[in-house]
């Protein structure tokens, strides 16, 4: 991933955590983290 793509993924994850419920966030965050690590 490029630097810009990583930053976008982080911002998306933060937004998802704020918008989703705690249960939803537990699904979204690991998915984004795995995508960034790859």
C-alpha positions in Angstrom: 0.0 0.0 0.0 1.1 3.5 -0.7 1.5 6.1 2.1 -1.7 7.9 1.0 -3.7 4.6 0.9 -2.6 3.7 4.4 -3.6 7.2 5.7 -7.0 6.8 4.0 -7.5 3.4 5.5 -6.7 4.8 9.0 -9.1 7.7 8.5 -11.8 5.3 7.3 -11.2 3.1 10.3 -11.5 6.0 12.7 -14.7 7.2 11.0 -16.2 3.7 11.1 -15.4 3.4 14.8 -17.2 6.7 15.5 -20.2 5.9 13.3 -20.7 2.2 14.0 -21.9 0.5 17.2 -19.3 -1.2 19.4 -20.3 -4.5 17.8 -19.9 -3.1 14.3 -16.5 -1.6 15.1 -15.2 -4.9 16.3 -15.8 -6.2 12.8 -14.6 -3.1 10.8 -11.4 -2.4 12.6 -9.7 -5.9 12.3 -10.7 -5.9 8.6 -9.0 -2.6 8.0 -5.9 -3.5 10.0 -5.5 -6.7 8.1 -5.9 -4.8 4.8 -3.2 -2.3 5.9 -0.8 -5.0 7.1 -1.0 -6.8 3.8 
